[in-house]
Amino acid sequence: QQLDGMLASRMKHSFHLHEKAKEVIPGGVTANIKYFAPHPIIMQKGKGSHLVDVDGNEYIDYLLCYGALILGHGHPKVIEAVIQQMANDGTTVFGTPHELEMVMAQKIIHAFPSVEMVRYTNSGLEATLLAIRLAQAFTGKTAIAKFEGHYHGGYDQVLISVNPSIAEAGDEKEPKAVPESKGIPAQYTDETIILPFNNIEATETILRKQKHRLAAVILEPVQGGFIPADATFMKQLRAITKELGIVLIFDEVKTGFRIIYGGAQTVYGIDPDLTALGKVLGGGFPIGAVGGKKEMMEQMDPRRGKDALSIETEKANKTDTLFHSGTYNGHPTILAAGLATLDVLQQEGTMTKLLQMTSMLREGLENVYHAYGIPMKTVGLGSSFNIVLTEQEVKNYRDLAKANIKLREKIDYELLSLGVYAKPGNRYSVSVAHTQEDIARTIEAHEKAIRQVTN
Ligand code: PLP
């Protein structure tokens, strides 16, 4: 409720718009995560590393559309690519195959050595859903295993134990499957096995016990985009899944092209069977992609075992072919934006500078919190990190739950009034557009916020 007192006078227009929006949109938000109390801030303009709200307040943006905007808002190369695509092609969308689909697939394959073929979707959610279906079809099994605290999109099979209450979550070494939403059929809490992240002994025990029914293990190699897997954990997980014939799916929707040019698998040197991508790949537009080994991806080949020229192909192939569809899959405008984004990231020095800026911010923040005697560490990899108010090691969901979440939230609300936008509690993503001045102002704002809340 703090926003009420502190910011109400600066946010009149935001408040009124949200009041109106609530009448026609549940909670006034188009995704549950976009809400925070007492009302979300309604934005009107983006420019580079900054957001401006409908009341004219300006913020340094570290939400960056949940990490998607690695070049910041409205990068000229992206805007130009989008306009050019529509002007040159004379359409917004073909609804047929077109060249950019192949060009982007080649780029992904080049950046992700484990990927041999690619299909596009319209979101990260659809990408992990497709990856799971590919694994189920490939193995003939139906259950999957996911890690506690990992997010893969908001659908039945994986919307389980993402943010469970510790009281409900059971033993740390054998977490319970806790649904995150009303309306998830009970079968999914039976068919989704929960694993403890960064605990290879407990993970191995569960996988060996459940191997007969497991199609896949899906994980965020960097949990929440900021808690990295231990290198040995990752290596052993790959070895065990291979031995047990379980498909290993890397969900790199957050990490892909953000922690490095490539993904977490590039950093760890791990060869997953399937990879889900999204966010950065779309240059600020909705996209997802699944990449993986030919033998798995070719399950979607509509020619499988049939005469490719037969108009009956679609009907006849149902049992041989894995069905994958989407009106807007491989949308040319989005691929143009994504390709322009990857081009900028590949320019010499771009990624290095981005990582340096991120380190500078992390270091500056740690110094400030420690100067005020607040137990704190920044936890992250590449250009994303989170501020965790603890002295303990942070390796998984249970460690996070022990941090001082209340103090973090108080500071986050202060930061909003000081012009730093990281949705309360959210991780920080840095963009190519962030400047040294932004970093210095952010560190200064944290210091002011700490003073306010600890006084
Ligand atoms: N997987 C991960 C790791 C994500 O972070 C997200 C979104 O935050 C998704 C999947 C779902 O992606 P989308 O929101 O594009 O559906």
Residues whose N, C-alpha, C, O or C-beta is under 5 A from the ligand:
A	BS01	PLP	S123 G124 L125 Y151 H152 G153 E220 D251 V253 K254 G278 I287
